[in-house]
Amino acid sequence: MNPLVVLLLSFFVLIAIRVNIGFALILSSAFVILLQDLPLVSVVNQMFAGIDSFTLLAVPFFMLLGRILNAGSITTRLLEVADGAVGHIRGGLGHVNVFVSMVFASLSGSAAADTASVGSILIPAMKKAGYPAPFAVALTAASSTLGVIIPPSIILIVYGAFGNVSIGALFVGGVVPGILVGLFMMLYTYILAVRYDFPANPFPGMRKLARVLVRGAPPLMIPIIVLGGIIAGLFTPTEGAIGAVLWALFLSLFIYRDIKFRELPKLFSDAVIDFAIPMFTVAGAGIFGWLIAYLGASQIVVNFILGVTDNGYLIMILLIGFLLLVGMVLNPISATLIFLPIIQALGDTAGMNPIHMGVLSTITLSVGLVTPPYGICLLVANQIGGASLGRSMLAAAPICALTILVGLLSLLFPDIILGLPKLLVPELIPSGG
Amino acid sequence: MLLHRLCDWMAAILRVFAWIAFAALIVTVGLQVLARNILHEPMIWTGDIAQLLFTWLIFLGAGAGLRTGSHYTVDLLPMHRPLVKAFTGCTGLISGVLVALIMLVNGWELAVIRSAAPIQSVGISRFWMYLPIPLCGAVMLLFLAEIAKDLFIRRDA
């Protein structure tokens, strides 16, 4: 049997029988390496190569940032800002949910952290206010995926580090589509609110609004530190991440005093598990991705697709469909790493700009965080909301469709993704597309 | 009992190591930013130390994560059925042991191969950069023994 088929088949069989994804990547690769008469030491060698990147150091810091935001009062302050800004619109809590996810996304970059922190406060509040539990669960889960699109996004860091694409340009490219997805979700919430008579919160008044904005201003400096520093060329993403962590620690320890020094060891060790597991998967994907390239999978897929069509748009639509399927069974980090050579090869064939391709594939893969069976955000939100999982999935389907719609729109109108990078960081955009 | 106590100790040691090493990582990268952007005098060693700590944290954190059940899995099978649960428990265990053995045996082999080359900026052998891979394998084997004990003793009960 073709070693590439053995590799993919053994991997999918292993994850189907509930073997850890990281282990499945390593074992299926080891199996093919033995079949190819290569030494087993190349498994661990390529695993190490998979994580031997200074850029990936940004990941633990953004994960820690998520922990700090949740442990202190920063998330509550952001919720107050969101409530003051959009809570008074019809379907207020729904808008607050999406708005705060957009802001949280610009701080932490972790979708699951957003689901847990925002969901634990807003899902019970939405249920109490009369929103159907499946809708509250679905909206929380779907809006959390904005953390994958809006910078600083861990998936974009991984894409840039391994795809040799500027992470700064990818970050800037994720801003507009991320905001667009958020606005579409708020519009959908508004339509449902009018139809089903969801309530609005009372307008807090200008004075109170100004007060919550002032209270929320210091944590809102974080995206300015990260993105501003990268755009101005002062920081690399890793340096921006450490700046954000130090600022959040300073706020929580000395200004708000809602985290005690004695709590830091637990905060840090919990964050280590948070990032060690996805990074271990990255190490496993390092050997798997290397084999995909070694066995010439990219060329096989490109030849197959070119046999079907040579139209750039159709190629991309086929790729989007493929990534949606892949996202259902793999987390976005693993999916990005494993299929990066294929994504880039097809992007090149379709004449896509590498920045455009990176952001578009990330938008598409973000949907998998909500769709079964690996819809981790939906599972976390459902755990909090106690709704029927089937009903939550049904409620999530139209919201996921909005994300896919933005992906398709940005395929047709590349400037949705490329417009802002062209304006702010033209020197970071490679030619192509 | 002895095995559980041993695993408790190992988990406690890993937690202490994790927070100290993560704090050190923050300080190291913080120093790097300070040196590059404010002192305008890059400290090359900070990059190598950061990479060393990062590797140790990933592999030992992944080992610790096996005990807390934090690794990613996909639920495609009906897990409420006892037979399916027992089957996936066994396959998970076997696959875990195989991965841990690869990391322990081949990871050690790799660390020994690389030991001849130094990390220039800090003057230590690259062996230390690769050592967490076999250590991760050893930690995983210990926690897998505990998982196996729980799995089979519960089934017998």
Contacts between the chains, C-beta under 8 A, distances in Angstrom:
chain1	res1	chain2	res2	distance
A	14	B	95	6.7
A	15	B	73	7.6
A	15	B	74	5.0
A	15	B	76	7.8
A	16	B	74	7.4
A	16	B	76	5.1
A	16	B	77	7.4
A	17	B	77	7.1
A	17	B	87	7.4
A	17	B	88	5.9
A	17	B	91	4.9
A	18	B	73	5.1
A	18	B	74	7.0
A	18	B	75	6.8
A	18	B	76	7.5
A	18	B	77	6.4
A	18	B	79	7.6
A	18	B	88	4.1
A	18	B	91	7.1
A	18	B	92	6.2
A	19	B	73	7.4
A	19	B	91	6.1
A	19	B	92	5.9
A	19	B	95	4.5
A	20	B	71	4.0
A	20	B	72	6.3
A	20	B	73	5.7
A	20	B	92	7.1
A	20	B	95	7.4
A	20	B	96	7.4
A	21	B	71	7.3
A	21	B	72	4.4
A	21	B	73	6.9
A	21	B	74	7.1
A	22	B	62	7.3
A	22	B	71	6.0
A	22	B	72	7.0
A	22	B	99	7.9
A	23	B	71	7.4
A	23	B	95	4.9
A	23	B	96	6.2
A	23	B	99	4.7
A	24	B	95	7.3
A	26	B	99	5.1
A	26	B	102	6.7
A	27	B	95	5.7
A	27	B	98	6.0
A	27	B	99	6.2
A	30	B	98	7.7
A	30	B	102	5.9
A	40	B	102	6.4
A	40	B	106	4.9
A	41	B	106	4.7
A	41	B	109	5.2
A	41	B	110	5.3
A	41	B	113	7.4
A	43	B	102	5.8
A	43	B	106	6.2
A	44	B	102	6.9
A	44	B	103	6.4
A	44	B	106	4.8
A	44	B	107	4.7
A	44	B	110	5.0
A	44	B	130	8.0
A	44	B	133	5.4
A	45	B	110	5.7
A	47	B	133	7.3
A	48	B	55	7.4
A	48	B	110	7.3
A	48	B	129	8.0
A	48	B	130	6.5
A	48	B	133	6.7
A	51	B	54	7.3
A	51	B	55	6.7
A	51	B	58	5.8
A	52	B	51	6.9
A	52	B	55	7.7
A	54	B	47	6.2
A	54	B	50	7.3
A	54	B	51	6.7
A	56	B	54	7.5
A	57	B	25	7.8
A	57	B	29	6.5
A	57	B	50	6.0
A	57	B	51	7.7
A	57	B	54	5.7
A	60	B	22	7.2
A	60	B	25	7.1
A	60	B	54	7.2
A	60	B	57	7.1
A	61	B	26	7.6
A	61	B	29	7.5
A	64	B	22	7.4
A	64	B	26	7.9
A	234	B	37	6.4
A	235	B	33	7.5
A	235	B	37	7.8
A	238	B	29	6.5
A	239	B	29	7.3
A	239	B	32	7.3
A	239	B	33	4.7
A	239	B	36	7.6
A	239	B	37	7.6
A	242	B	26	6.6
A	242	B	29	4.6
A	242	B	30	5.6
A	242	B	33	6.0
A	243	B	33	6.8
A	245	B	26	6.6
A	246	B	26	7.7
A	246	B	30	6.4
A	264	B	19	7.3
A	264	B	23	7.6
A	265	B	15	7.8
A	265	B	16	7.7
A	265	B	19	4.2
A	266	B	19	7.6
A	268	B	18	6.8
A	268	B	19	3.9
A	268	B	22	4.4
A	268	B	23	6.1
A	269	B	15	4.5
A	269	B	16	7.8
A	269	B	18	4.2
A	269	B	19	4.4
A	269	B	22	7.4
A	271	B	22	6.6
A	272	B	18	3.9
A	272	B	19	7.3
A	272	B	21	7.8
A	272	B	22	5.5
A	272	B	57	5.5
A	272	B	61	4.5
A	272	B	64	7.7
A	273	B	18	7.7
A	273	B	61	5.6
A	273	B	64	6.2
A	273	B	65	5.1
A	273	B	68	6.4
A	273	B	70	5.5
A	275	B	57	7.7
A	275	B	58	7.6
A	275	B	61	7.2
A	276	B	57	6.2
A	276	B	58	5.1
A	276	B	59	7.7
A	276	B	60	7.6
A	276	B	61	2.5
A	276	B	62	4.9
A	276	B	64	7.4
A	276	B	65	5.9
A	277	B	61	7.3
A	277	B	62	6.3
A	277	B	65	4.8
A	277	B	70	5.0
A	277	B	71	5.8
A	277	B	72	6.8
A	278	B	72	8.0
A	279	B	58	4.4
A	279	B	61	7.9
A	279	B	62	7.6
A	280	B	58	6.1
A	280	B	59	7.3
A	280	B	61	7.7
A	280	B	62	3.6
A	280	B	65	7.5
A	280	B	71	7.6
A	281	B	72	6.4
A	283	B	58	6.9
A	329	B	74	5.6
A	329	B	76	8.0
A	331	B	72	5.9
A	334	B	72	7.8
A	373	B	74	5.4
A	373	B	75	5.4
A	373	B	76	5.5
A	374	B	72	7.9
A	374	B	74	5.2
